[in-house]
Amino acid sequence: MIKEKFTGKIFFKYVVLLLLLGFTSHVFAHEKTVYLEQGWTPEQRQAFYETPQGSYLIPLSWFLSLEPVDDRKDRRDRHRHRDDALFSDKKNIGKFGYLIKKKYDGDVLSVPLGFAVESVENGEAWLGYTCAACHTNEIEHKGRTLRIDGAPALADLMGFISELHAAVIATLEDEERFNRFSDRLLGSHDSEESMALREALAEYAADFADFFARNHSDVEYGFARLDAFGIIMNELFAHDLGVPENGFSPNAPVSYPFLWGTPQHDFVQWHGSSNDPLGRNIGEVLGTFGDIDLMNPEHLGQSTVRVPELIQLENLIETLEAPQWPEAYLGKIDHEKAAWGRELYKQVRGDEPSCVSCHALKNAEGQYPLTLAEENFYGKQFVITNMSPLAEIGTDPTMALNFASRVISTGHLGPLLPAPFTGASELPAPFFLRILVNLAEQTALSRLQPPLSSDELAAAIGYRIAAEGFPPYRPKNLLAYRARPLKGIWATAPYLHNGSVQSLYELLKPEHERKKAFYVGSKRFDPKRVGFKSKKKDNRFLLDTS
């Protein structure tokens, strides 16, 4: 971004130089944030950023009125404050890696990008997560910020909600802090309404504390990683089902996956466990502060999930394109070397398979390998992704093992389970998770008015219905990690399923030569090594892969 002010001849010479370099159009756009062409209009992009999905993190007015506990530089005084400091200030939000909303057709609430306003019938609005919080990123290079929609976020979700909880606790414990909080919300702090506010805040803090107790892990996630499956299963199996013994330490953080291309794939998730996009997204909502009733027989399966909105979001993702390398900002591609690299990518070296044997390239017709049309009831085809067994790839197996080997008590739901599981007191986690998500999905669909047509329902579940005579769609191998086409991979660092490799340069080194530790959290991009720069600064997180 041009910070200097030029006048007269100096300005004229500078413009001539820019014309010669071919950068004039970018400079005169004078935008700090550059949006790459990924097939979305500004309106579609904004819908992705703000569409609610049924996640209820905190009442919106509370979020906008809480004060931060500290600035993360001095934790000795947990109640240090400035009277005008707010938790929602963009400087505080930025510490956790979340992006800041820009103005769009008017004023913007002071909430992070990817957080949606959730309405409550006969009640006040809440703030909750939506897809963009974990699947939008920016990279910074030479004063420019490039927005990458659908890319893995460099966000610290657990750090953010931990500090949010700390702010709530501090508000309850510090009388002056609570008085300011109440004054912002109610205009007073010595009324009956203020007493009721304190009680509601205390109840919320207790529920939040229970969440952290259920999901405690000795493995620190830091930026860009989360054990989403571990948390989803704890919320469903331990909390919603009311069986605390089903809890399990979520100790397998993985990278947020990039989204472009996923609606067209046969299976998704790092361990290839899902193919129904609606079911997958429902599970995500229930793990990020959504709620489902698994206790009351009269309301069994009812949830906060917003099915029409999830369908809308999935339709948006289906049109999302992979970001092309922006030569104007990151440098020219040497196409002769790129062609040479493509041949290397396809070569088999001794007993070692080629890269393309797992991560497919498009053929001469511009198409990835596809499933057979006759296997699908609707004649649909999907991009084939390859499941690489854990023993073959030799990477961290914890995420796949936790999911595949976990056994869950079915609690009071045993007699209500569908055949052939009716009456089972225990089930493998993958089976039970599918049952509960299907329950939430079917319950939500049954309550839609007007109901979806058969064509709309087929589209909502991604047309994942097998043709007669073919087996139903099921995961290929849960003790494996999925290898997908790598289009747009340049914009998705850090690499591998658990974010354990800093850059593509490091990834292509022999394993024993890779960096064992690097700092995560910087958005400064290194176009030569293709990854984010590692620098110990402020609240950067040291990821030690050893």
DAZIWO-V523466 format. One record per pair of residues at least 6 apart in sequence whose ideal C-beta (glycine too) atoms are under 6 Angstrom apart, sorted by the first residue. I is the first residue (numbers start at 1). GAP is how many residues later the second one is. Records with the same first field share a line. If there is no record, write none. Layout:
I->GAP + GAP
//
This chain:
1->31 + 142
6->8
18->6 + 9
26->302
32->113
33->112 + 114
34->110 + 112
35->112
36->287
38->111 + 282 + 283 + 285
39->280 + 282
44->272
46->58
48->84 + 268
49->64 + 83
50->66
51->79 + 258 + 262
52->64 + 66
53->77 + 232 + 253 + 256 + 257
54->231 + 236 + 250 + 251 + 252
55->73 + 74 + 230 + 233 + 234 + 235
56->62 + 70 + 72 + 233
57->70 + 71 + 232
58->69
59->65 + 67
60->57 + 65 + 66 + 67
61->124
63->25 + 64
64->24
65->116 + 119 + 120
66->21 + 101
67->14 + 18
68->17 + 19 + 24 + 99
69->9 + 97 + 98 + 101
70->10
72->23 + 467
79->91 + 95
87->80
88->22
90->10
93->19
95->444
96->60 + 63 + 64
97->57 + 58 + 59 + 126
98->14 + 57
99->14
101->7 + 12
114->16 + 18 + 19
115->12
116->12 + 14
117->8
118->8 + 10
119->6
128->161
129->159
131->182
134->19 + 122
135->15 + 124
136->13
137->11 + 14 + 16
138->7 + 9 + 385
139->7 + 384 + 386
140->383 + 384
141->384
144->185
148->175 + 343
150->108 + 109 + 110 + 170
151->107 + 340 + 341
152->103 + 104 + 106 + 340
153->103
154->69 + 70
156->67
157->69
158->63
165->43
168->37
169->36
171->6 + 7 + 10
172->29 + 30
179->10
182->7 + 12 + 15
183->6
186->7 + 8
214->20 + 24 + 33
215->16 + 19 + 35
217->32 + 33 + 34
219->32
221->32
222->298 + 319
223->297 + 298 + 318
224->275 + 296
225->28 + 30 + 274
226->27
227->23 + 25 + 26
228->59
229->174
230->20
231->19 + 56
232->51 + 55
234->13
235->52
236->200
237->9 + 171
238->6 + 8 + 9
240->52 + 54
241->53 + 170
242->53
243->166 + 168
246->162 + 163
252->146 + 147 + 150
254->16 + 145 + 243 + 244
255->244
258->234
259->58
260->60 + 62 + 228
262->6
263->54 + 55
264->119
265->118 + 120
266->105 + 116 + 118 + 119
267->8 + 118
268->6
270->211 + 227
271->129 + 207
272->115 + 203 + 204 + 210
273->202
274->6
275->189 + 198
276->185 + 188
277->37 + 185
278->163 + 182 + 183
279->158 + 162
281->29
282->23 + 155 + 158 + 159
283->154
285->20
286->6
290->14 + 15
291->13
292->11 + 148
293->6 + 9
301->138 + 139 + 142
302->141
303->137
305->139
307->137
311->149
322->165 + 166
323->165 + 168
325->165
330->197
331->196
345->10 + 11
346->8 + 10
347->7
348->6
358->28 + 125
359->124 + 127
360->8 + 9 + 125
362->6
368->15 + 117
369->15
370->11
371->10 + 11
373->6 + 8
375->92 + 95
376->91
377->88 + 90
378->85
380->83
385->97 + 99
386->97
387->89 + 90 + 93 + 95
388->92 + 93 + 95
389->91
390->7 + 89
396->102
400->79
404->74 + 75
406->23
407->19 + 21
408->19 + 21 + 24
409->17
410->14 + 17
414->9 + 10 + 11
415->8
464->9
466->6 + 7
481->16
490->40
493->10 + 38 + 39
494->8
495->6 + 12
500->45
501->6
502->13 + 16 + 29 + 32
503->26 + 27 + 28
504->26
505->24
506->8 + 9
516->29 + 30
517->27
518->16
519->15 + 16 + 17 + 21 + 23
520->21 + 23
521->19 + 20
522->10 + 11 + 13
524->9
526->7
//
